Amino acid sequence: MPSTPTKESKKFSLAQPSSKSLPSLLELQSPHSTSSQQLSGNNNEKKKDRKSSLRSHTTPTIEVKETNTMCKDYDPTTGNKMINKYMLIKELGRGVHGKVKLGKDMELGEWVAIKIVDRVTRRRLSTRSNDLTNEQKIRKEIAILKKCVHPHVVRLKGVIDDPMSRKIYMVIEYMEGGEIQWKDENDRPVMSVDEARRIFRDVVLGLEYLHHQGIIHRDIKPANLLLTADNIVKISDFGVSHFSQRAAAVELQGNNNSAPTQEDMDLIKTAGSPAFFAPELCFPDLSREIISNSIVTGNSGNSSESLSKSHSTTNSISVRGQRPPITKAIDVWALGVTLYCFIFGRCPFIADTEFELFFHVIPRQPLEFPEDTPISDSLKDLLTRLLEKDPQKRITLGDVKKHPWVIADLPNPQKWRDDTDPKKYQALTVTDEEDRLKKKIRKISLSLVGMLRSGKDHDLNQSFESVQVVPSP
């Protein structure tokens, strides 16, 4: 007889999927399953991991191979489907817009992950007419991943994009270690503080590189952090990421507080996982669907009590006031939520409904630390600064790399910072072809906006702007 779920288990938090839930598009599992116990390893493995974390982070530039013809066949021996030179072995994950399969490059004998997306959008009742199509989203992700070469970012190896096929295939670096395991079936943390520190450092380096290149990930969470065979962490899934040439220029100039311009307006649209949304994203005009969904989410339980408590906090953002600028600080907040999950095995902000989570809990509820898991004052300080509700006061990644808790076990912190400086990597650029496409799309979108100005699709221009760096097919 199945057990009855407790009230706590009904709390809304996308940060806590069950072990049986479907993985997202890039939550890959190894053919040789990696358990949380293997993540801990023995002392020798920990020493090896530490050496890996300290090594010089240099990655050669690898050209992404793009193919415009697709040949579908079946292997006569195994019966497995063949897409060009890749044999499809089994399904690794499935999401709303596509699926990921384990594949094998039959020429090189290498394992790969193949993300398969249908270029035709299956419109649903909840989908607005100005939402990006599947094809626009996948081209946006390809455009970003093609430009990223970093040891803590999942690498795109190739793209099969045949105009005659309904599907687009992305060939991605296969992560043998799979998704990071951060809690057990009882919602208890499964990694030590030292392991959490090592993993956190890897994510900080990958995220710092992305921000330096003008990329805001927008969906940092444990499910999008994958492990290599030797336990190196890489950031994956760029389906909702945002690239801005202006933001990259701002990074080079060292101005971290510049507000987004018209080029960055799609940042104000909610994307990613709600439990990881920063307070500056929690505004009524950004969440029309959230309001309607909250009606059917379920019983609000003690929402009145939570609301009364939320009004008493001084460290809060008013959802009725002027919205703070949406910047890369939203990724820093999500990084803080992720670290909190690693340490405590639960998300810091949980609510009965999405409405309550968005408009009361995240922007107003003060940060609390579970008493049953004691942590050092240094770690408490870092979490508090990462989860600062005011984005202007939130800690930067540069300061994170200097924080005492982050560098506690490094023999030479300054050398580590010098070796991992993102300025050592080539800056991303928009090609002439991409720039021409951007101007063409903007011209079309302005014309459509003029035609639909009186309707509800007034933000159509912003949706077209979000494909600004996508090259033509």
C-alpha positions in Angstrom: 0.0 0.0 0.0 1.6 3.3 -1.0 2.4 5.8 1.7 0.4 9.0 2.0 2.5 12.0 1.1 3.1 14.4 4.0 2.2 18.0 3.9 5.8 18.9 3.5 6.2 16.8 0.4 3.4 18.7 -1.3 5.3 22.0 -0.9 6.1 23.6 -4.3 9.8 23.5 -5.1 11.1 22.5 -8.5 14.5 22.2 -6.8 13.5 18.8 -5.3 12.6 16.3 -8.0 12.1 12.8 -6.9 14.6 10.2 -8.1 11.9 8.8 -10.4 11.0 12.1 -12.0 11.8 12.6 -15.7 15.1 14.4 -16.2 15.3 17.6 -18.2 16.8 17.7 -21.7 20.4 17.5 -20.5 20.2 15.5 -17.2 22.3 12.7 -18.6 22.8 9.3 -17.0 25.9 7.2 -17.6 25.6 3.7 -19.0 27.5 2.8 -15.9 25.3 4.4 -13.2 27.1 6.8 -10.8 25.7 6.8 -7.2 26.0 9.5 -4.6 28.3 7.1 -2.7 30.7 7.0 -5.7 30.6 10.8 -5.8 32.1 10.9 -2.3 34.8 8.3 -3.1 37.7 7.4 -0.9 40.5 9.6 0.3 42.7 8.9 -2.8 39.8 10.0 -5.1 39.3 13.2 -3.1 43.0 14.0 -3.5 42.7 13.3 -7.2 39.6 15.6 -7.4 41.4 18.4 -5.6 44.4 18.2 -8.0 41.9 18.3 -11.0 40.3 21.4 -9.5 43.7 23.1 -9.1 45.1 22.3 -12.6 45.6 25.0 -15.2 42.3 25.4 -17.0 43.3 25.5 -20.6 41.0 24.1 -23.3 41.8 23.9 -27.0 39.4 25.4 -29.5 37.4 22.7 -31.2 35.4 23.5 -34.3 31.8 22.5 -34.2 31.0 20.4 -37.3 27.7 21.4 -38.9 26.1 19.0 -41.4 23.1 20.0 -43.6 22.3 16.4 -44.8 20.9 13.7 -42.7 20.9 10.0 -43.5 18.8 7.7 -41.5 19.5 4.0 -41.4 19.5 0.9 -39.1 22.6 -1.1 -38.0 22.2 -4.6 -39.4 23.8 -6.2 -36.4 22.1 -4.5 -33.5 19.0 -3.0 -35.2 19.8 0.4 -33.6 18.9 3.5 -35.6 21.8 5.3 -37.3 21.8 9.0 -37.9 24.7 9.7 -40.2 27.7 8.2 -38.4 26.0 8.1 -35.0 24.3 5.0 -33.6 21.5 5.8 -31.2 21.7 3.5 -28.2 19.1 4.4 -25.6 17.1 7.4 -24.3 18.7 9.4 -21.6 16.1 12.1 -20.9 13.0 13.7 -22.2 11.5 17.2 -21.9 8.8 19.4 -23.3 10.6 20.3 -26.5 12.7 17.2 -27.2 14.7 14.3 -25.9 18.3 13.3 -25.4 19.7 9.9 -26.5 23.0 8.2 -25.8 24.8 7.8 -29.1 28.1 6.4 -30.3 30.3 8.0 -33.0 31.0 4.9 -35.0 34.0 6.5 -36.8 35.8 7.6 -33.6 34.3 5.1 -31.2 33.3 7.9 -28.8 30.2 8.2 -26.6 28.1 11.3 -27.3 24.8 12.7 -26.1 22.4 13.6 -29.0 19.8 16.2 -28.3 16.8 15.8 -30.7 14.4 18.7 -31.1 11.4 18.8 -33.4 11.6 22.1 -35.3 7.7 22.2 -35.5 6.1 23.6 -32.3 3.2 21.7 -30.9 1.2 24.6 -29.6 -0.5 24.2 -26.3 -3.4 26.1 -24.7 -1.0 27.8 -22.3 1.4 29.0 -25.0 1.2 32.6 -26.1 1.3 33.4 -29.8 4.5 35.3 -29.5 6.5 32.5 -27.8 9.6 31.3 -29.6 9.2 28.2 -31.7 11.2 25.0 -31.0 13.4 25.8 -33.9 14.1 29.3 -32.7 15.0 28.0 -29.3 17.3 25.3 -30.5 19.0 27.7 -32.9 19.5 30.1 -30.1 21.1 27.4 -27.9 23.3 26.3 -30.8 24.5 29.8 -31.4 25.5 30.1 -27.7 27.1 26.7 -27.4 29.1 27.1 -30.6 30.9 30.0 -29.0 31.7 28.4 -25.6 35.0 26.6 -25.0 35.6 26.2 -21.3 36.5 23.2 -19.0 33.4 23.8 -16.9 30.9 24.2 -19.8 29.4 21.2 -21.7 30.9 21.2 -25.2 28.9 21.1 -28.4 30.6 18.8 -30.9 28.3 19.0 -34.0 24.9 19.9 -35.4 22.9 17.9 -38.0 20.4 20.3 -39.5 18.8 18.9 -42.7 16.2 21.3 -44.1 14.2 18.3 -45.3 14.0 16.8 -41.8 11.6 17.8 -39.1 14.2 17.3 -36.5 17.5 19.1 -35.6 20.2 17.0 -33.9 22.8 18.5 -31.5 25.8 16.3 -30.8 27.0 17.1 -27.3 29.9 16.0 -25.1 28.8 13.0 -23.1 29.1 13.4 -19.4 29.7 9.9 -18.0 29.2 10.9 -14.3 25.6 12.0 -15.0 23.6 14.5 -12.9 24.9 15.6 -9.5 23.2 13.7 -6.7 22.7 16.1 -3.8 20.0 14.5 -1.6 18.7 11.1 -0.7 15.1 9.7 -0.6 14.6 11.4 2.8 15.7 14.8 1.5 19.0 14.7 3.4 22.2 16.0 1.8 24.5 13.3 0.4 27.7 15.2 0.0 30.2 16.5 2.5 31.0 20.2 2.9 34.4 19.7 1.2 32.7 18.0 -1.8 30.1 20.8 -2.0 33.0 23.3 -2.0 34.8 21.6 -4.8 31.7 21.3 -6.9 30.7 24.9 -6.1 34.1 26.1 -7.3 33.8 24.4 -10.6 30.4 26.0 -11.2 31.7 29.4 -10.2 34.4 29.1 -12.8 32.0 28.0 -15.6 29.5 30.7 -14.7 32.2 33.4 -14.5 33.3 32.5 -18.0 29.8 32.7 -19.3 29.2 36.1 -17.7 32.5 37.4 -19.1 31.3 36.3 -22.6 28.0 38.2 -22.1 25.9 35.0 -21.5 23.4 34.8 -18.7 22.4 31.1 -18.2 19.0 31.7 -16.5 18.6 28.1 -15.3 21.5 27.3 -12.9 20.4 24.4 -10.7 21.7 21.0 -9.6 19.9 19.2 -12.5 21.9 21.3 -15.0 25.3 20.5 -13.5 26.8 17.3 -14.9 29.8 15.2 -14.0 32.7 13.9 -16.1 34.1 10.5 -15.4 36.7 12.1 -13.1 34.1 14.2 -11.2 34.7 17.5 -12.9 31.5 19.6 -13.1 30.2 21.2 -16.2 27.3 23.6 -16.8 24.7 22.3 -19.3 21.3 23.1 -20.9 21.4 26.5 -22.5 17.8 26.4 -23.8 16.7 29.6 -22.0 20.1 31.3 -21.9 20.6 34.9 -23.1 23.5 36.3 -25.0 24.2 40.0 -25.3 27.1 41.6 -27.2 26.6 44.7 -25.2 26.8 42.8 -21.9 30.1 41.2 -23.1 31.5 44.7 -23.8 30.4 45.9 -20.4 32.3 42.9 -18.8 35.4 43.9 -20.6 35.0 47.5 -19.3 34.6 46.2 -15.7 31.2 47.9 -15.2 29.1 45.3 -13.3 26.1 47.5 -12.6 25.0 48.6 -16.0 21.3 48.1 -16.5 20.0 46.2 -19.6 19.1 48.1 -22.7 16.4 47.4 -25.3 18.8 44.6 -26.6 18.3 42.8 -23.2 14.5 43.2 -22.8 13.8 39.5 -23.1 15.6 39.0 -19.7 12.5 40.3 -17.9 10.6 37.3 -19.1 10.5 34.5 -16.5 12.5 31.4 -17.7 14.0 28.5 -15.9 12.9 26.9 -12.7 10.7 28.9 -10.3 12.3 27.7 -7.1 15.6 29.3 -8.3 14.1 32.6 -9.5 15.8 35.7 -8.0 13.6 38.2 -6.2 13.9 40.8 -9.0 12.1 38.4 -11.3 9.1 38.1 -9.0 6.9 40.9 -10.3 3.2 40.6 -11.4 3.8 41.9 -14.9 6.3 39.1 -15.5 4.1 36.2 -14.4 0.7 36.1 -16.0 0.7 32.3 -16.2 1.8 32.0 -12.5 -1.4 33.8 -11.3 -3.7 31.4 -13.2 -1.7 28.3 -12.3 -1.9 29.2 -8.6 -5.6 28.6 -8.6 -5.2 24.9 -9.4 -2.0 24.2 -7.5 -3.7 23.0 -4.4 -4.5 24.0 -0.8 -2.4 26.9 0.4 -2.1 25.5 3.9 -0.5 28.0 6.2 -0.1 30.7 3.5 -1.7 33.4 5.7 0.9 32.7 8.4 3.7 32.8 5.9 2.4 36.1 4.5 2.3 37.7 7.9 5.8 36.7 8.6 7.0 37.9 5.2 5.8 41.4 5.9 8.0 41.6 9.0 11.4 41.1 7.2 13.5 44.2 6.3 15.6 42.4 3.7 13.0 42.2 1.1 12.0 43.4 -2.4 8.5 44.9 -2.8 6.7 43.4 -5.8 4.6 46.6 -6.0 7.6 48.9 -6.3 9.9 49.6 -9.2 11.5 46.5 -10.6 15.3 46.4 -10.2 17.3 45.8 -13.4 17.5 42.2 -14.5 21.2 41.4 -14.8 23.6 38.5 -14.5 22.9 38.7 -10.7 20.0 36.4 -11.3 22.5 33.6 -12.0 24.4 34.5 -8.7 21.1 34.1 -6.8 20.5 30.7 -8.5 24.0 29.7 -7.6 23.3 30.5 -4.0 20.1 28.4 -4.1 22.1 25.5 -5.6 24.8 25.7 -2.9 22.1 25.7 -0.2 20.6 22.5 -1.8 24.1 20.9 -1.6 24.5 21.7 2.0 21.0 21.1 3.4 19.4 18.8 0.9 16.5 21.1 0.4 15.6 24.4 -1.3 15.8 27.6 0.9 12.4 29.0 -0.3 9.4 26.7 -0.4 5.7 27.5 -0.7 2.3 25.7 -1.2 1.6 27.5 -4.4 3.5 29.2 -7.2 1.7 32.5 -6.5 2.8 32.5 -2.9 6.4 31.4 -3.8 6.7 34.3 -6.3 5.0 37.2 -4.6 5.6 36.5 -0.9 8.2 33.9 -0.1 11.1 34.6 -2.5 10.9 38.4 -2.3 10.0 38.8 1.4 10.8 35.7 3.5 14.1 36.0 5.3 16.8 33.4 4.7 16.9 30.7 7.4 19.3 27.8 8.1 18.1 24.4 9.4 19.2 23.8 12.9 19.7 20.1 12.3 22.6 20.8 10.0 25.2 23.1 11.7 27.5 25.1 9.4 30.4 27.4 9.9 30.0 31.1 10.2 32.0 31.5 7.0 29.6 29.3 4.9 26.7 31.1 6.5 28.1 34.4 5.4 28.6 33.2 1.9 25.1 31.9 1.6 23.7 35.1 3.0 25.6 37.2 0.5 24.7 35.0 -2.5 21.0 35.1 -1.4 20.9 38.8 -0.9 17.5 40.0 -2.1 18.7 43.3 -3.4 20.6 42.5 -6.7 22.7 45.7 -6.3 24.1 44.4 -3.0 24.4 40.8 -4.0 28.0 39.4 -4.0 29.7 39.2 -7.4 31.5 36.1 -8.7 34.8 38.0 -8.4 34.3 38.4 -4.7 33.0 34.8 -4.4 36.4 33.7 -5.6 38.0 35.6 -2.7 35.6 34.4 -0.1 37.3 32.5 2.8 35.0 29.5 2.6 35.6 29.1 -1.1 39.4 29.2 -0.9 39.7 27.4 2.5 41.5 24.3 1.1 43.5 25.9 -1.7 47.3 26.0 -1.1 47.7 29.1 -3.3 44.3 31.0 -3.8 45.9 33.9 -5.7 47.5 31.5 -8.2 44.1 29.7 -8.6 42.4 33.0 -9.3 45.1 34.0 -11.8 45.0 30.6 -13.6 41.2 30.7 -13.9 40.8 34.3 -15.0 38.1 34.4 -17.7 40.0 37.2 -19.5 42.4 34.5 -20.7 39.7 33.1 -23.0 38.8 34.6 -26.4 35.9 36.9 -26.3 32.7 35.8 -28.2 31.7 37.9 -31.2 28.7 38.1 -33.4 29.6 37.3 -37.0 28.6 39.6 -40.0 26.0 36.9 -41.0 24.5 36.9 -37.5 24.4 40.7 -37.4 22.6 40.9 -40.7 20.1 38.4 -39.5 19.5 40.3 -36.3 18.8 43.5 -38.2 16.5 41.7 -40.6 14.5 40.1 -37.7 14.3 43.4 -35.9 12.9 45.1 -39.0 10.2 42.3 -39.4 9.3 42.4 -35.8 8.9 46.2 -35.7 6.5 45.9 -38.7 4.5 43.2 -36.9 4.4 45.1 -33.7 2.9 48.1 -35.6 0.2 45.9 -37.0 -0.6 44.3 -33.6 -0.1 47.4 -31.4 -3.8 47.4 -30.3 -3.7 43.7 -29.4 -2.2 41.7 -26.5 0.9 40.8 -28.5 2.7 44.1 -27.7 5.8 42.3 -26.6 6.3 40.5 -29.9 9.4 42.5 -30.7 11.1 41.3 -27.5 10.5 37.7 -28.5 12.1 38.2 -31.9 15.0 40.0 -30.3 15.8 36.9 -28.2 17.1 35.2 -31.4 19.5 38.0 -32.1 22.7 35.9 -32.5 21.2 32.9 -34.4 22.9 32.3 -37.7 20.8 31.6 -40.8 20.1 27.9 -41.6 
